[in-house]
Amino acid sequence: MEQELFNGIANGHLPLLAITTLGGRHPADEATLDDAMSPLRDAGVDPLLAHAQWIALLAHLSQTAKRCAQPQLADQLKALGVRRGKTVVISLAREYVRAWDKATAIGFVLSSDDVLRMTHSMPLHDRLTEDFRALAETYRLLLWLMAPRDGGQLFRWLSERASVHAAQAQAIQ
């Protein structure tokens, strides 16, 4: 991802991440989706529920980044010792891209339209604590749905992200 995009996000000119960073990828036809989901079904994963949870994760990441870019929330971030709120926004934008890549790497075909639709349907508020709590809970649910308990890479990443966002919510409170 280009540094200009991250600088724009950090300056509060937050583009809709799904379109800007990912070029508005669209889902494949049903046959391709069924082929991609077959290994997940064999592993006992409900592909439709997991797909919806990946969309929810991306929507929460996008929404939290958008809120962190708002000037009125800078004071909440400064209270946490964050000298530059831009850093938090850039970190969330990078996490969004990583999450998208991880989902597609395991066979999910995501749509930026679905992410945008869910992002727009989320309630508006300025409680950063709730954003980070919801983000941590979304990771935990995805962890429960998706990750093999063998401590593999996906399990570690989802678990780590859930812990980080739970700690952020606790610190803001």
Secondary structure as GFF3:
##gff-version 3
##sequence-region A 1 173
A	DSSP	alpha_helix	3	10	.	.	.	ID=ss1
A	DSSP	alpha_helix	17	22	.	.	.	ID=ss2
A	DSSP	alpha_helix	30	42	.	.	.	ID=ss3
A	DSSP	alpha_helix	47	68	.	.	.	ID=ss4
A	DSSP	three_ten_helix	71	73	.	.	.	ID=ss5
A	DSSP	alpha_helix	74	79	.	.	.	ID=ss6
A	DSSP	alpha_helix	85	105	.	.	.	ID=ss7
A	DSSP	alpha_helix	112	121	.	.	.	ID=ss8
A	DSSP	alpha_helix	128	146	.	.	.	ID=ss9
A	DSSP	alpha_helix	153	172	.	.	.	ID=ss10
###
